[in-house]
């Protein structure tokens, strides 16, 4: 899953693809580099990020989705807003990726109106405050229980089992220790019976491990993605598609 942030303030590439033409060009490049899905987001969910009004998020996202779909790109839309979910589905997106796990009023109805894949993520708190003081008794047990419960709720509402992807939400209300515990538990999360998505690309956790700033986390990002796949992740959400694809292809050929 290649990342296209149509935002002004994303932690890694905020502002680079805010113009629709540049976002479309980048999405096509990621597809050509080997991305199976291109994830379009118009509202930053980095730690400390503030909400974006619906009209602005719509203006950023929908033209990019429409253009990429016309080019045959499989598109995922990263949003917490039910109205935008509906509009993105109408525009042809293949997946809705919700960091809020479809808990907003109307979100479940938005995704059951038409057949679409969904990614359910765990987040403690909300983006503006989630990294202030994250706390868990047992992070693996709590995240697993949350994801299992949300998946069950979606299936009860009519979402197909095979359309659901689970994301433990690395960096979303979690310390380095929490993220490491969840990463080691990827096989247990995959055993819940749904595909698992891992998103660590360029994140603060990798900076804490390596001591490198965000623009120097390529090697760490590729290593994390490869280890995630080796430990049961079905999807990896990355900025650096070409390098990640090359690493996974090489591992698959030589293992």
C-alpha positions as CSV (number, residue, x, y, z in Angstrom):
1,X,0.0,0.0,0.0
2,X,1.6,3.2,-1.2
3,X,1.0,6.4,0.7
4,X,-0.2,9.7,-1.0
5,X,-0.7,12.4,1.6
6,X,-2.8,15.2,0.1
7,X,-2.2,17.3,3.2
8,X,-0.3,20.3,4.3
9,X,1.0,18.9,7.6
10,X,1.7,15.1,7.4
11,X,4.8,14.2,9.4
12,X,6.9,13.0,6.5
13,X,5.8,14.7,3.3
14,X,3.2,17.3,4.3
15,X,2.7,19.8,1.5
16,X,4.5,17.9,-1.2
17,X,1.4,16.5,-2.8
18,X,-1.2,19.1,-1.7
19,X,-1.9,20.0,-5.3
20,X,-4.1,17.4,-7.0
21,X,-1.9,17.2,-10.1
22,X,1.1,16.3,-8.0
23,X,-0.8,13.8,-5.9
24,X,-2.1,12.1,-9.0
25,X,1.3,12.0,-10.6
26,X,2.7,10.5,-7.3
27,X,-0.1,7.9,-7.1
28,X,0.6,6.7,-10.7
29,X,4.4,6.5,-9.8
30,X,3.7,4.4,-6.8
31,X,1.5,2.1,-8.8
32,X,4.2,1.7,-11.4
33,X,6.7,1.0,-8.7
34,X,4.7,-1.9,-7.5
35,X,2.0,-0.7,-5.1
36,X,-1.1,-2.9,-5.2
37,X,-3.1,-0.2,-3.4
38,X,-2.6,3.6,-3.3
39,X,-3.8,5.1,-0.1
40,X,-5.1,8.6,-0.4
41,X,-5.5,10.8,2.7
42,X,-6.6,14.4,3.0
43,X,-6.4,14.8,6.7
44,X,-3.2,14.3,8.6
45,X,-3.3,11.9,11.6
46,X,0.2,12.5,12.8
47,X,0.5,13.1,16.6
48,X,-0.8,16.6,17.4
49,X,-2.7,17.0,14.1
50,X,-5.9,19.1,14.1
51,X,-9.1,18.0,12.3
52,X,-9.7,19.2,8.7
53,X,-13.2,20.4,7.7
54,X,-15.2,18.0,5.5
55,X,-15.3,20.4,2.5
56,X,-11.6,20.9,2.5
57,X,-10.9,17.1,2.9
58,X,-13.3,16.5,0.0
59,X,-11.6,19.1,-2.2
60,X,-8.3,17.4,-1.6
61,X,-9.3,13.8,-1.9
62,X,-12.1,13.2,-4.4
63,X,-10.4,14.6,-7.6
64,X,-7.3,12.5,-6.9
65,X,-9.4,9.4,-6.3
66,X,-11.4,9.9,-9.5
67,X,-8.3,10.5,-11.6
68,X,-6.4,7.5,-10.3
69,X,-9.5,5.2,-10.6
70,X,-9.8,6.3,-14.3
71,X,-6.2,5.2,-14.7
72,X,-7.0,1.7,-13.3
73,X,-5.3,2.3,-9.9
74,X,-6.8,0.4,-7.0
75,X,-7.3,3.2,-4.4
76,X,-7.8,3.2,-0.7
77,X,-9.1,6.3,1.0
78,X,-7.9,7.1,4.5
79,X,-10.7,9.1,6.3
80,X,-12.7,9.1,9.5
81,X,-15.6,11.0,8.0
82,X,-18.7,8.9,7.0
83,X,-19.8,11.4,4.3
84,X,-16.4,11.3,2.6
85,X,-16.4,7.5,2.9
86,X,-19.7,7.5,0.9
87,X,-18.3,9.9,-1.7
88,X,-15.0,8.0,-2.1
89,X,-16.9,4.8,-2.6
90,X,-19.1,6.5,-5.3
91,X,-15.8,7.7,-6.9
92,X,-14.6,4.1,-7.2
93,X,-12.3,3.5,-4.2
94,X,-11.6,-0.2,-3.5
95,X,-11.0,0.2,0.3
96,X,-11.9,2.6,3.1
97,X,-9.1,2.9,5.7
98,X,-10.4,4.4,9.0
99,X,-8.0,5.1,11.9
100,X,-11.1,5.5,14.0
101,X,-12.3,1.9,13.2
102,X,-15.7,3.0,11.9
103,X,-16.9,4.2,15.3
104,X,-18.2,7.6,14.1
105,X,-22.0,7.9,13.7
106,X,-22.9,6.8,10.2
107,X,-19.5,5.2,9.4
108,X,-20.8,1.6,9.4
109,X,-23.8,2.6,7.3
110,X,-21.5,4.3,4.8
111,X,-19.4,1.2,4.1
112,X,-22.3,-1.2,4.0
113,X,-24.2,0.8,1.4
114,X,-21.9,-0.8,-1.2
115,X,-19.4,-3.6,-1.3
116,X,-16.0,-2.3,-0.4
117,X,-13.0,-3.5,1.5
118,X,-12.3,-1.9,4.9
119,X,-9.3,-1.5,7.1
120,X,-10.0,-1.3,10.8
121,X,-7.3,0.4,12.9
122,X,-6.7,0.7,16.7
123,X,-6.0,4.1,18.1
124,X,-5.9,5.1,21.7
125,X,-7.3,8.6,22.0
126,X,-7.3,10.9,18.9
127,X,-4.5,12.3,16.8
128,X,-4.3,15.7,18.6
129,X,-3.6,14.0,22.0
130,X,-2.8,10.3,21.4
131,X,0.9,10.5,22.1
132,X,0.6,12.6,25.3
133,X,0.6,9.6,27.8
134,X,-0.4,6.3,26.2
135,X,-1.0,3.6,28.8
136,X,-2.1,-0.1,28.6
137,X,-2.3,-2.9,31.1
138,X,-1.5,-5.4,28.3
139,X,-1.2,-3.7,24.9
140,X,-1.3,-6.9,22.9
141,X,-4.4,-8.2,24.6
142,X,-6.2,-4.9,24.6
143,X,-5.5,-4.1,20.9
144,X,-6.4,-7.7,19.9
145,X,-9.7,-7.5,21.8
146,X,-10.5,-4.1,20.2
147,X,-9.8,-5.3,16.7
148,X,-11.7,-8.5,17.2
149,X,-14.7,-6.7,18.6
150,X,-14.8,-4.1,15.8
151,X,-14.5,-6.8,13.1
152,X,-17.4,-8.7,14.7
153,X,-19.5,-5.5,14.8
154,X,-18.8,-4.9,11.1
155,X,-19.7,-8.4,10.1
156,X,-22.9,-8.2,12.1
157,X,-23.8,-5.1,10.1
158,X,-23.2,-6.9,6.8
159,X,-19.6,-6.4,5.9
160,X,-18.1,-9.6,4.5
161,X,-15.5,-11.3,6.6
162,X,-13.1,-11.4,3.6
163,X,-13.4,-7.7,3.1
164,X,-12.0,-6.8,6.5
165,X,-8.3,-5.9,7.2
166,X,-7.0,-5.3,10.7
167,X,-4.3,-2.7,11.6
168,X,-2.8,-2.6,15.1
169,X,-2.1,1.1,14.7
170,X,1.6,1.5,15.2
171,X,2.3,4.9,16.6
172,X,-1.3,5.8,17.3
173,X,-1.3,6.2,21.0
174,X,1.6,3.9,21.7
175,X,5.2,4.2,23.0
176,X,8.2,2.5,21.4
177,X,7.7,-0.4,23.9
178,X,4.0,-0.7,23.0
179,X,4.9,-0.7,19.3
180,X,7.6,-3.3,19.8
181,X,5.3,-5.6,21.7
182,X,2.6,-5.4,19.0
183,X,5.2,-6.0,16.3
184,X,6.4,-9.2,18.0
185,X,2.7,-10.2,18.3
186,X,1.9,-9.9,14.5
187,X,1.6,-13.7,14.2
188,X,-1.0,-13.6,17.0
189,X,-2.9,-10.8,15.3
190,X,-2.8,-12.6,12.0
191,X,-4.2,-15.7,13.8
192,X,-7.4,-13.7,14.5
193,X,-8.4,-14.7,11.0
194,X,-8.2,-11.5,9.0
195,X,-5.4,-10.0,6.9
196,X,-3.2,-7.6,8.9
197,X,-1.8,-4.3,7.7
198,X,1.4,-2.9,9.3
199,X,2.3,0.7,8.9
200,X,5.7,1.8,10.3
201,X,7.1,3.7,7.4
202,X,9.3,6.6,8.5
203,X,7.5,6.7,11.9
204,X,8.9,8.1,15.1
205,X,9.4,4.6,16.5
206,X,12.0,4.0,13.8
207,X,13.6,7.4,14.7
208,X,13.8,6.3,18.3
209,X,15.5,3.0,17.3
210,X,18.0,4.5,14.8
211,X,18.4,8.0,16.1
212,X,17.8,9.3,12.6
213,X,15.5,12.1,11.4
214,X,12.4,11.3,9.3
215,X,14.2,12.0,6.0
216,X,16.9,9.4,6.9
217,X,14.6,6.4,7.8
218,X,14.5,4.6,4.5
219,X,16.6,1.6,5.5
220,X,14.7,1.3,8.8
221,X,11.4,1.5,7.0
222,X,12.3,-1.2,4.5
223,X,13.6,-3.4,7.3
224,X,10.4,-3.0,9.3
225,X,8.2,-3.7,6.3
226,X,10.1,-6.9,5.4
227,X,10.0,-8.1,9.0
228,X,6.3,-7.4,9.2
229,X,5.7,-9.5,6.1
230,X,7.9,-12.3,7.5
231,X,5.8,-12.2,10.7
232,X,2.4,-12.5,9.0
233,X,1.4,-9.0,7.8
234,X,-0.6,-9.2,4.5
235,X,-0.2,-5.5,3.7
236,X,2.5,-3.0,4.5
237,X,1.7,0.7,4.2
238,X,4.8,2.5,2.9
239,X,6.1,5.7,1.5
240,X,9.0,4.1,-0.4
241,X,7.3,1.5,-2.6
242,X,10.1,0.7,-5.0
243,X,12.6,-0.1,-2.3
244,X,10.1,-2.1,-0.2
245,X,8.9,-4.1,-3.2
246,X,12.6,-4.9,-4.2
247,X,13.3,-6.1,-0.6
248,X,10.2,-8.3,-0.4
249,X,10.8,-9.8,-3.9
250,X,14.4,-10.6,-3.0
251,X,13.4,-12.3,0.3
252,X,10.7,-14.3,-1.4
253,X,13.1,-15.5,-4.1
254,X,16.0,-16.4,-1.7
255,X,14.2,-17.7,1.4
